Amino acid sequence: MKKAIRYSIIVCLFSWAMFAVVHWGFGIGADTPTGFMVFSTVYMFFPLITALVLQAIDKEKFNHTGLVNFKVRWSWVVAWLLPVVMVFLCILINGMMPGVSLEYNSEQLINQYHVPEDQQEMVREQMSSLPAWLMALSTIFSGLLAGITVNAIAAFGEEYGWRNYLVGAMREVKFWKAALFIGIVWGIWHFPLILMGHNYPNEPQWGVLLMVVFCVLAGVIELYFVLKSKSMIVAAIMHGTINAVSGMTIYFTLGGNDFLNGMTGLSGFIVMAVTIFFIWIYDKYIAKDNILSMTLGDSLGRGIHDNVTMTTDHDHLCVELGGQGLRSGSGSPIDSLDPAYKKERD
């Protein structure tokens, strides 16, 4: 746990310091949208950079958890499509909120992004010329495509830290405690961007707290899929797809505010909470592995049938297939492997 705390403090201080340099040194902020967008993308890679530096200092291998694993499983597909389902549910729930109606319009987009007056009419004309069904279809298609390509690459920068390095540093911690810790750190790490208007342009101060709630809820879902698939790539895909399709909530709702609207508001929180409930039902009564009741190390240990190399803070656990057998060091939280682990596959 000390290793996880060390990483969390360093990644936040490093990221915030870089933000301070760019914001106060180069004047990049909410009033320079292009520069702010570019820096926000670069900001996503600071967790990766921090993790790689600490791994070099600690003389750990790049893929010491075995979670940089590109073996595609059914859970990848579910994690890729789930954000689309959650966004549609979010829109429906958003429409039930006080002062909010379901309506295909451009006004929410104009207000949310503070579109300059000289460009507002152009936005209205563009959206009026595009039917609602075509807007939804094009957003879904482009979002799914971006979710597994450019957005996934950008999200990899964050997820290598949150759902890879920290998972490796918290092997002895149980799922719920680990998900809460990672989610809080993930949310706090966002705070300079949130204060500049990212996600909560009209409520930036409250947005810092709301972003922590969002990250805790989204983090539970992502961590489950990472442990289920034995790959952090699935988190990058889900993260990238959420970023790509969540903007659709703006096109189909009218009214409300930052507290209620979208995946980062109350509507999204309800959807994610319900999703977590169904994951709990599935994990407890249907799945064989019961990830939610295990430590992260135990969950990682269940993946010994994969071609991975896993290490602990004290020694190495090497997995070799094809009749090569299993070699493990003592003192590792994943040394004591139940025989049933070897029989079960995700």
N, C-alpha and C positions, 0 to 999 in steps of 0.2 A: 504493500500500500504506500510505503514511503516513496517508492519509485514513481508511482502514479501521481502523488502530490507534487513531487519535484517537477515532473514534466508539466503538470497543469499550471504551476506558478510560472515556470520559464516560458511556456508558449504564450501565455497571456501577456506577460511583461514584454516579451520580444515583439509580439504582434501590435500591442498598444503603442510601443515606442516607434515602430515603423509607421504607424498611422499618424502619430504626432509629427514626425518628420515631414511626411507627405502633406499633411493638412496645414500645419503652421509654417513649414518651410517652403512649400511650393504652392500653397493656396488652393489645394484641391479639396472640394467639398460638395455640398448639395447644390451650390450655385454653378458648379462646373460638371454637368451630368456625364459628359463623355469621359473626363478624367476620373470622376468618381467611380464610374462603371468599370474602367480599366483597373483601377486600384483595388476595387472590391473583388475582382477576379484574382488578382495577384495575392490579395489577403488570404484567399482560400488555400494557398500553398504553404503558408507559414507553419501550420501544424506538421506538415510533411517535413519541411526543412528542419524544424526543431527536433523531431523524432530522429531524423538521420544523423544530426550532429550528436545527440545523446547516445545513439547506438554506436557511433564511431568512438566516442569517449569510453563507453563501456565495453568496447570490442565485441559487439553483438553483430550477428549476420543480418543482412537486409531483411530477409524473410524469416526471422527467428521464431515467429509464431506459426508459420505455415499458412497464414490467412491470405497472403497474396497468391491466391489460388484461382486459376482460370478454368477449372473444371466446371462446366455448366451443369446445373441440376434443375429440377422442376421448380425449386424455390426461387431461382433467378427469374423465371417467367412470371411467377406470382408477384414477386417484389417489383417487377417492371410494370405490370398492369394494375396493381393495387392502387397506386396514386391516382390513376384516372377515375377509378370507382370512388375513392375517397373525395375527390374534388366534386364529382356530381352529387354525392350525398351532402357535401358541405354547402353546395348551392341550394339544395332543397331545404336544408335546415336553416340556412341564412334567410330564406324567404319567409320563415315562420317567426323570425325575430321582430320585435316591435320597431315600427318605422321603416321596415325593409320590405320591398316587393320584388318578385321575380319579373324582370323586364330586360329585354335585350336593348341596350342603350349605350351611348357614348359618354354620357355625363359622368358616370362613375369613374371612367378612365381619365377623363379630363381633370376631375377633382383629385383623384388619387395621386396622379403624377404631376399635378400643377402645370398642366400644359399651357404655354403662353397664349395670350389672347389672339395673337395674329395667326396661330396655328390651330385654334379650336375648331373653326369652321371646316378646315380640311379634314380633321379627324372625324367630324360628324358626317361629312360626305362620304368618306371612305367606308365607315361602318354601315351607313344607310344603303350603300350599294352592294353590301355583302350580306346575304340572308343569314339568319341566326344559325340554321342547321349547317350551313357551309362554314361559318366561323367556328362552330364547335368541332366539326369534322377536321378542318385544317389545323386547329389548335392541338387536337388529340394526335393527329398523324405527325405533325412537326415536333410535338412534345415528346412522343415516344421515340422518334428518331434521334432527337437531341439528347434524350435521357440515356441512351446507350452509346453515345459518341462524345461530342464536345462537352456536354454538361457532365457526363460521367468522368471525363478526364479532369475537369476542374474540381468536381466533388472528391475525386481520389486524393487531392491535396489535403482536404480536411479529414477524410475517412481513414487515411493511413495513420493519423494521430488518434482520432477518437475511437474507431472500431478496430484498430490493429495494435498500435503501440500500447494504448491504455488497457486493452484486453489482455495483452501479454503481461502487463505489469500488475494485473489484478486477478491472477489465476486463482488465488485462494479465496476470493470474494464471491458471494452468492449473487445470482443474476439480478435480483431486484435492487440490492444495494449498489451493485456496479452500474446498473442502468441509471439509477438516480444520480450517482456521482458524476458519471460521464455526461449526462444530460445537463446538469447544472454548470459544469465547466464549459461545455459547448455553448450554452446560452450566454454565460458571462463573457466569454471570449468575443461575442458579437457586439458588445456594448458600444464601442466607438462608432460602428456603422449604424447602429440603431439610433444613437443620439444625433446622427447626421440625417435621419429621416428614412433610413432603409426599413422597409416593411411596415413601419408605423409613422408615416410622414406627418400626421396630424397630432399624434400623441407620443413623441419620442421618449419622454421621460418614463411614462408608464410602459412604453414599448420595451424597455430593458427587462422589466419583470415579466411581461407577456412573452418575450422571446425565450426566457428561461423555461417557462411552462411549456411552450411549443417544443423546445429541444428535449425536454425530459420525456414528453409523450412520444415524439417522433423517434427519440433515441431508443425507447423500449422496443418499438417495432423493428427498427433497423438492427439492433443488437440481436434480437431473436433470429432474424433471417441470416445474420452473419454466422451465428453459432449453429444454426440448422444446416447451412450450406457449407460450413467450414471455409468460408471465403469472405473477405472484406469487400471484394469487387461488387457483391450484391448490394452492399450499402451505398457504394458510389453510384450504382445504377438507380436505386430507389431515390437517393438524394437528388441526383441529376434530373430525374423524371418529375419529382415533386416541384422542383424549381421551374421546370419547363411548362407544366400544365396548370399550376395553381393560379396563374394569372387569369384563367378562364372565369374565375369567380367574379372578376371585375366587370366582365362583359354582360353578365346575366342577372345582376342584382342592382337595385336602385335604393339609395338611402343607407341608413345604418352608420357605423363609424368603425374606427380601427379596433375597438374592443370586441365588436361583434362579427365583422366581416372576414371572409376568407379563411384559408387554412391556418393563418397566424392569429385568428381571432377566436371568439367563443364557439362559433360554428365549427371551425376546424378542430378545436379541442374536444368537442363532443364526438365528432366523427372518429378521431384517433382513440379516444377513450373506449368507444364501442368496439373499434378494431382490436384493441388490446384485450378487451373482454373475450372476444371470439378466439383470439390467439390463446388465451388462458384455458378456455374450454377445450380447444383442440389439443393443446399440450398436455392437459391433465387427463382427458378421457379418451383421446384417439391416438395421439402420437406415442411411440414406444420409448422415446428418449427422455421426455419430461425435463426439458432444458430449464424451465422456469424455477425448478426446485433444486437445481444443482449449482455448484460453483463453476466459474468460467473454466477453470483448469479441468474439471471433470468433463465438461462439454467438449473441450478441445481434445481430451484424451479419447473420446469416442470416435475421433476421426483417424485412428491409427491405420485404418485400411487404405487411407489415401497416401499418395506419394508426397510426403511432406517431411520436413525436418523441423522439430520443435526443440527449443531450449528453455531452460529456466535460469534464474539468477545464479544458480550454483553449478549447474552442469548441463549436459546435453542429452536430449532424447532423440535418437535417430530411428527412423522407420524405414525399413527396406522390404520390398516385396519380391515376388518371384522366387520364393523358397529361400530367401536370404536370412529371414528370421528377424527378431526384434532385439535391439540393443538399447538398454536404458541405464541411466546413472541413478544413484541413490539420492534420496533427499528431495526428489521432485514431487510436486503435488499431483503429477499425472503418472507417477511410477506405478501406483497401486491400481492396476486396471482390472476391472471385473471381467471375467471370461465372456460374459454376455456382450460386452462392448464389441468384441471381435466378430460377433455373429450379426449384429444389427447394422444396417445401412440406412442412410436417410432416404 
